[in-house]
Amino acid sequence: MNPDEEKTWRSIQQKDGLAFEKYYKEHYKSFFLAAVTHLKDSGRAEEIVNDVFVRLWQGADTLQIESSLKYYIYRAVINRSLNELDKNKRERERQKELSRRPEDTFELRGMEESELKISLYKAIDELLTLLEGSSARSS
Protein backbone atom coordinates (compact mmCIF):
# COMPACT_ATOMS: atom_id res chain seq x y z
CA MET A 1 0.00 0.00 0.00
CA ASN A 2 1.39 3.39 -0.90
CA PRO A 3 1.78 5.95 1.92
CA ASP A 4 -1.29 8.00 0.93
CA GLU A 5 -3.49 4.92 0.75
CA GLU A 6 -2.12 3.66 4.03
CA LYS A 7 -2.92 6.99 5.70
CA THR A 8 -6.44 6.93 4.25
CA TRP A 9 -6.95 3.34 5.35
CA ARG A 10 -5.79 4.09 8.88
CA SER A 11 -8.20 7.05 9.00
CA ILE A 12 -11.07 4.84 7.82
CA GLN A 13 -10.16 2.21 10.42
CA GLN A 14 -10.38 4.94 13.05
CA LYS A 15 -13.90 5.74 11.73
CA ASP A 16 -12.94 9.07 10.16
CA GLY A 17 -16.12 9.72 8.18
CA LEU A 18 -14.61 12.56 6.15
CA ALA A 19 -11.70 10.41 4.97
CA PHE A 20 -14.11 7.62 4.07
CA GLU A 21 -16.44 9.98 2.18
CA LYS A 22 -13.52 11.56 0.31
CA TYR A 23 -12.17 8.15 -0.75
CA TYR A 24 -15.67 7.05 -1.77
CA LYS A 25 -16.26 10.12 -3.92
CA GLU A 26 -12.84 9.93 -5.56
CA HIS A 27 -13.07 6.23 -6.48
CA TYR A 28 -16.76 5.44 -6.78
CA LYS A 29 -16.90 5.92 -10.55
CA SER A 30 -14.10 3.47 -11.35
CA PHE A 31 -15.63 0.78 -9.11
CA PHE A 32 -19.08 1.43 -10.56
CA LEU A 33 -17.72 1.07 -14.12
CA ALA A 34 -16.05 -2.22 -13.20
CA ALA A 35 -19.32 -3.57 -11.80
CA VAL A 36 -21.53 -2.33 -14.63
CA THR A 37 -19.13 -3.83 -17.20
CA HIS A 38 -19.85 -7.26 -15.76
CA LEU A 39 -23.49 -6.84 -14.79
CA LYS A 40 -24.81 -4.69 -17.64
CA ASP A 41 -27.22 -3.27 -15.04
CA SER A 42 -26.41 0.15 -13.63
CA GLY A 43 -28.86 -0.12 -10.74
CA ARG A 44 -27.45 -3.41 -9.54
CA ALA A 45 -23.88 -2.16 -10.08
CA GLU A 46 -24.60 0.85 -7.90
CA GLU A 47 -26.05 -1.38 -5.17
CA ILE A 48 -23.02 -3.64 -5.20
CA VAL A 49 -20.48 -0.81 -5.02
CA ASN A 50 -22.40 0.86 -2.20
CA ASP A 51 -22.71 -2.43 -0.35
CA VAL A 52 -18.97 -3.08 -0.65
CA PHE A 53 -18.27 0.37 0.78
CA VAL A 54 -20.75 -0.12 3.62
CA ARG A 55 -19.14 -3.45 4.51
CA LEU A 56 -15.71 -1.84 4.31
CA TRP A 57 -16.82 0.87 6.73
CA GLN A 58 -18.47 -1.58 9.11
CA GLY A 59 -15.56 -4.03 9.15
CA ALA A 60 -12.68 -1.57 8.89
CA ASP A 61 -11.49 -2.20 12.43
CA THR A 62 -11.10 -5.94 11.79
CA LEU A 63 -10.03 -6.00 8.13
CA GLN A 64 -6.40 -6.55 7.32
CA ILE A 65 -5.59 -5.18 3.87
CA GLU A 66 -2.04 -6.02 2.90
CA SER A 67 -1.98 -4.92 -0.72
CA SER A 68 -3.68 -1.82 -2.09
CA LEU A 69 -6.94 -0.47 -0.68
CA LYS A 70 -8.10 0.31 -4.19
CA TYR A 71 -7.27 -3.22 -5.38
CA TYR A 72 -9.01 -4.73 -2.36
CA ILE A 73 -12.23 -2.82 -3.08
CA TYR A 74 -11.94 -3.52 -6.81
CA ARG A 75 -11.67 -7.28 -6.15
CA ALA A 76 -14.60 -7.15 -3.73
CA VAL A 77 -16.74 -5.36 -6.34
CA ILE A 78 -15.76 -7.82 -9.09
CA ASN A 79 -16.36 -10.85 -6.86
CA ARG A 80 -19.77 -9.55 -5.79
CA SER A 81 -20.64 -8.83 -9.44
CA LEU A 82 -19.66 -12.33 -10.52
CA ASN A 83 -21.59 -13.84 -7.60
CA GLU A 84 -24.62 -11.80 -8.66
CA LEU A 85 -24.33 -13.07 -12.23
CA ASP A 86 -24.07 -16.63 -10.97
CA LYS A 87 -27.07 -16.14 -8.68
CA ASN A 88 -29.09 -14.69 -11.57
CA LYS A 89 -28.13 -17.62 -13.80
CA ARG A 90 -29.22 -20.14 -11.15
CA GLU A 91 -32.49 -18.26 -10.70
CA ARG A 92 -33.18 -18.27 -14.46
CA GLU A 93 -32.48 -22.01 -14.58
CA ARG A 94 -34.80 -22.57 -11.62
CA GLN A 95 -37.54 -20.52 -13.29
CA LYS A 96 -37.05 -22.45 -16.51
CA GLU A 97 -37.35 -25.72 -14.59
CA LEU A 98 -40.49 -24.53 -12.84
CA SER A 99 -42.03 -23.49 -16.15
CA ARG A 100 -41.43 -27.01 -17.49
CA ARG A 101 -43.10 -28.71 -14.55
CA PRO A 102 -46.72 -28.15 -15.61
CA GLU A 103 -45.94 -30.02 -18.83
CA ASP A 104 -44.24 -32.78 -16.86
CA THR A 105 -47.22 -32.91 -14.54
CA PHE A 106 -49.59 -33.11 -17.50
CA GLU A 107 -47.54 -35.98 -18.97
CA LEU A 108 -47.53 -37.76 -15.62
CA ARG A 109 -51.27 -37.36 -15.30
CA GLY A 110 -51.69 -38.80 -18.78
CA MET A 111 -49.52 -41.77 -17.83
CA GLU A 112 -51.42 -42.25 -14.57
CA GLU A 113 -54.73 -42.12 -16.42
CA SER A 114 -53.48 -44.69 -18.95
CA GLU A 115 -52.31 -47.00 -16.16
CA LEU A 116 -55.63 -46.53 -14.39
CA LYS A 117 -57.52 -47.39 -17.59
CA ILE A 118 -55.40 -50.51 -18.10
CA SER A 119 -56.09 -51.61 -14.51
CA LEU A 120 -59.78 -50.91 -14.98
CA TYR A 121 -59.94 -52.92 -18.22
CA LYS A 122 -58.08 -55.80 -16.59
CA ALA A 123 -60.54 -55.78 -13.68
CA ILE A 124 -63.50 -55.72 -16.10
CA ASP A 125 -61.99 -58.62 -18.08
CA GLU A 126 -61.46 -60.60 -14.86
CA LEU A 127 -65.02 -59.85 -13.78
CA LEU A 128 -66.38 -60.93 -17.18
CA THR A 129 -64.30 -64.08 -17.04
CA LEU A 130 -65.69 -64.83 -13.57
CA LEU A 131 -69.23 -64.12 -14.71
CA GLU A 132 -68.85 -66.29 -17.80
CA GLY A 133 -67.40 -69.08 -15.69
CA SER A 134 -70.24 -68.94 -13.18
CA SER A 135 -72.94 -68.83 -15.87
CA ALA A 136 -71.35 -71.83 -17.65
CA ARG A 137 -71.42 -73.79 -14.36
CA SER A 138 -75.01 -72.95 -13.62
CA SER A 139 -76.23 -74.14 -17.03
Secondary structure, 3 states (H helix, E strand, C coil): CCHHHHHHHHHHHCCCHHHHHHHHHHHHHHHHHHHHHHHCCHHHHHHHHHHHHHHHHHHCCCCCCCCCHHHHHHHHHHHHHHHHHHHHHHHHHHHHHHHHHHHHHHHHHHHHHHHHHHHHHHHHHHHHHHHHHHHHHHC
